[in-house]
């Protein structure tokens, strides 16, 4: 469990950096740039995380392509990622379709976009989807999975990466107006970032759904030995979700409205059930596919 402890310490370091350095950094930048306080704090946390990650990767022997999940040749990696992207988009579109059929979603005025507007929206969101997927998968199913698997085995690697994956989705953005910024604002920003965890009953459905998604991605990672499919699936899911958030809103008064979480109006009991349905066939598919890819050597 030492490897997992290192990654937990990295998350704690990034959060502590927000509390300690946000105010001094904002004070230095404010005379020259009109950056919002929360944006400065977020960048401080990201910088601390990146520096810590690079140091931990070197310390744990993870600073190579295979350990980070990129062991496949480039052509094979892109092929596997592209196939997974199609599967991710198709499976998430099915979820959105089911939500609509159950009366859980309402179309917003944005749904009346022109064809060009919709294409632009889709293009922007696919970029966001891949950015999220590569960052999270490189860290979680790449480096962290490798480190824990070497030390404690595959099962713990899948479970622990899934737990951290689910937990980090509840780090919220908290805004503090410039006129209200004080030397204590770094602590206030950290408290706001962790606010969702103050009421765990309100996020339990979203947490369990995200935990299930994390386990599914971990199983795919374990089956394939790399993050190509994980990145594609993840990007496809996020892409569809981001577009759906722009074009629809949850129908809070629907009889089955409890199936969508209060956290984000999307990830909840329905997504948990759908992920459970997908898990075994998707894992079997990638187990067989990985065996063929390994046999062919491409």
N, C-alpha and C positions, 0 to 999 in steps of 0.2 A: 504493500500500500504506500510505499515511500514515493513512488512516481505520482500517484494521485495526489498525495500531500503537496508535492511540488507545484502541481497545477492549481490546487486550491489556494496555495500561498500566492501564486501569481495573480489570481483573481482578487484576493484580499489586498495585494499591493496596489493594483490598479485602482481599486475603490478608495484606499487610503490616500493615494496621490490626489484624487479629486478633492478630498476634504482638506488636505494640507496645502496644496499648491495652487488651487483655483483662484483664490483671492489675490495672492501675490502676483500671479501671472496676469490676471485681469487688470490689476492696478498699473502694471508696467505697460500694458498694451493700450489701455483706455485713452491716453492722451493722443494716440496716433491712429487707432482703429476703433470703429464703433461695433466691436464684437459683443454679442449677447453673453451674459455671464455663464449661462448654462452651456453655450457652445464652447467657451474656453475650457470649462470643466470637463466636458466630454473629450475634447482633444487632449487634455492632460492625461486623462484616464487611458485613452488609446495609446498615447506615446509611452506611458509607463508599462502598459501591457506589451507593446511591441518590443521594447528594450528587454523586459523580463523574459519574454518568450524566446528571444534570440539567445539569451544567456542560458536558459534552461535547456533549450534544444542542444546546445553545445555540451552542456554538463551531462546530459543523459544520453549522448550519442545519437541524437536525432537529426543532425544537420546534414542529411543526405536525401536524395530524391525518394528512395524506397521507403525510408522511415516516415517521410511526410506524406506518403500515399501516392507518389507519382512514379512508381516503379515500372509501369507499362511503357513500351515504346510510344512515341508521340502519336503515330498514326493509329495505333490500337487504342490509346487513351481517348483520342477524339471520337473514334468510332463508338466506343462503349459509352462515352458521355452523351453523345448525340442520341443513341438509342434510348438511354435512360431519360433524357430530356423529353422525348416523345411519350414515354410511359408516364412520366411525372405529370405532363400537361394533360394527357388523356384521363388519368386517374383523378386529378383534381377537378377537371371539367365535369367528371361524373358526380363528384361531391357537390359542386355548385348546382348542377342540374337537379340533383336530389333535393337540395335545399329549396330550390325554386318550386319543384313539384309539391313539396310539403308546405308551401306558403310561408317559408321562413325568411325570404328575401323580397325586398321591394326595389324596383328600379328607380334610380335617381334621375334628375334632369340631365346629368352627364351622359346618360344612356342615349340621348338624342344627338350625340356628336355626329359629325359628318364622317364619311369613310376615311378621309385623310386624317381627321383628328383621332379616330380609333387606331389607325395604323401608327400614328406618332405615339399615342399612349402605350400601345403594345411594345413598340421599339424601346421606349424609355424604361418600361418596367422589366423587359427581359434583361437589360443591362443591370438593373438593380438586383434582379434575381440571381444572376451569375456572380455579382459582387458579393452578395450575402453568402451564397453557396460556397464559393472558393475560400472565403475567409473562415467560415465556421467549419467546413469540412477539413481544411488543411490543419487547423488547430485541433479539432475534436477527433474526427475519424482518421486523421493523419497522424500527427505527432503524439497526441495523448493516447489514442488507441494503441499505437505501437509500443509506447513506454509501459503502459499497464499490462498489455498482453505479454511482453517479455518477462515481466516480473511476477504477474499473478494469473495469467491465463486469459483465454478469449472471453469467457463468460463475464468475468469482472470488467474486462475492457469494454464490452458492449453495454453493461449495466451502468457503470460509473460515468462513461461519456454521455450516456443518455440522460442521467440525472443532472449533470452539469449543463447539458444542452437545454433541458427544460427550464432549469432554474434561471439561466441567464436571460431568458425571454421576458422576464418580469422586472428587468432593470429599466425603469421608466425615465423619460425625459421630463425634467422639472425646471420650470422657468422662474427666474427671479428678476424683477424689474431693476434697471440700473439705479434708480433712486433708492431702492431698498437694499442694495448690496452693502454689507458690513464685513468686518474681519471674521465674523461667524458664518458667513454665507457658504463657505466651503462645506461646513458640517450640515447646513440646511440643505444644500444641494445633494449631498450624499443621502440624507434622510429622505428627501423627495424621490431620489433614484430608487430607493429600497421600499418605497411606500406600499407597493402592492403586497409585500410580505407581511405587513402589519395586520392584514385581514386575509389569512390563508383560506378561509371558507369561501371567499369570493373568487378565488382563482383555482380551486381544486380541480374543476372539470377541465379547464385549459391546461393545467399542469399535467394531468394524467394523459391528456391527448398528446401533448408535446413529448412526454416521456415515451409513449408508445411509438411516436414517429422516430424518436432518437434510437429506440431499440431496433426498429426496423432498419434504419440506416446502418446501425452497428452490425446487424446480421448480414446485410449486403456487403459491408466492408470486410467482415470476417470471411465471407464466401469468396470474394473476388481477390482479396489481398491488396487492394488499392482503392483510391477514392474516386475513380472515374465515374462509376455508376452512381455513387453517393452524390457527387456534385451535380450530375445531370438530373437525377430525381429531385434533389433539393431545389435546384434552379427552376425546374418546371413547376413544382408546387408553389414556390414563392411568386413566380411570374403570374400564375393564374389568380392567386390570392390578391396580389396587388391590383390587378385589373378589376377583379370583382369588387374590391373595396371602393374603387373609383365609380363603378357603374351601379352598385346596389347598396342597400343598407338593411340591417336586420329588421324584420317585422316583429317588434317587441310584443305586440298584442296577440300574436299567433298562438293558437292552442298548444303547439309544440315548440314554442319559443325557447323553452328551457334547454333544447338541444344545442343552442348556440350559446357560447359563453358570454357573460357580462364583460369579460376582460377586453375582448376585441370584436365581439359580435360575430365570430366565425369559428375559431378553434374551440371545440367543446365536446359534449357527449357524442354527437353525430360523427365528428371526425375521429374520435377515439374508436367507435364501432367500425367505421370504414377502414381504419388503419389495421385493426385486428383481423378484418376480413382479408386484407391485402397481404398481410405479413407472411403467412406460410407459402402461398403460391409464388410470391415475389422472391422469397429466399430460395425456394427450390429452383426457380428459373435461373437465378444467378449462380447457384451452386453448380448446376449442369453446364451453364454457359462458361463459367470460369474454368471448368475442367476441359472444355473444348478449346478455349483460348490458350490454355497452358499446353495442351497437346500439340496445337498447331504452331505455337511459339510466336504468334503475332496478335 
